[in-house]
Amino acid sequence: MKEDKPNAALHQFNDTITAWITFLNDYTLAQLHKTPAPGSWSLGQVYTHIIDDTRYQVGQMKTALATKENTAATMHPNAQRMFANNSFPDMRIQGPATDQLIPQPTSKNDIEQALIQIKNDVNEAWEAVDPSVATGKSLHPGLLYFSGQEWLQFMEMHLRHHFKQKQRIDEKLSIQVNK
């Protein structure tokens, strides 16, 4: 039997966030703090970024699932292309100009617990509502309006997008990781 789209999206999200959790086993806290070049993010800062952004996105997903507002609102054409391709553009997306704005994590356990909590929050929200009939949307600051299902897909695409950044950092630092 073919998995329906909402459950397939949840399954993919769970696989991707679980990969980030599992990757933690490959690093010491010192390795997570090491930057590959001045002004670039460490892997720990990448984790901090994905945790902070995903927490925000979970809140937006919950809002969209719980509301009947903005049902006719649409996403930006750039977002439409991303969703059609099920991925962010294959390019580096510029963020803060320096690594000063993204704090280093204080422990691997804090990272792991934050990711587990995000995963649990998403799954609990998904179980509390039938996402296939949720019609509301909430506003993304740059890409306009997403439904709950779209927020879930966006979260997974964002987490997966940072796999390339993780790989670049590993290569620059010559960190040998289990694949």
Secondary structure, DSSP 8 states (H G I E B T S, - for coil): ----HHHHHHHHHHHHHHHHHHHGGG--HHHHH--SSTTS--HHHHHHHHHHHHHHHHHHHHHHHH--TTTT--B-HHHHHHHHHTS--SS-----SSGGGS---S-HHHHHHHHHHHHHHHHHHHHHS-TTT---EEEETTTEEEEHHHHHHHHHHHHHHHHHHHHHHHHHHT-----
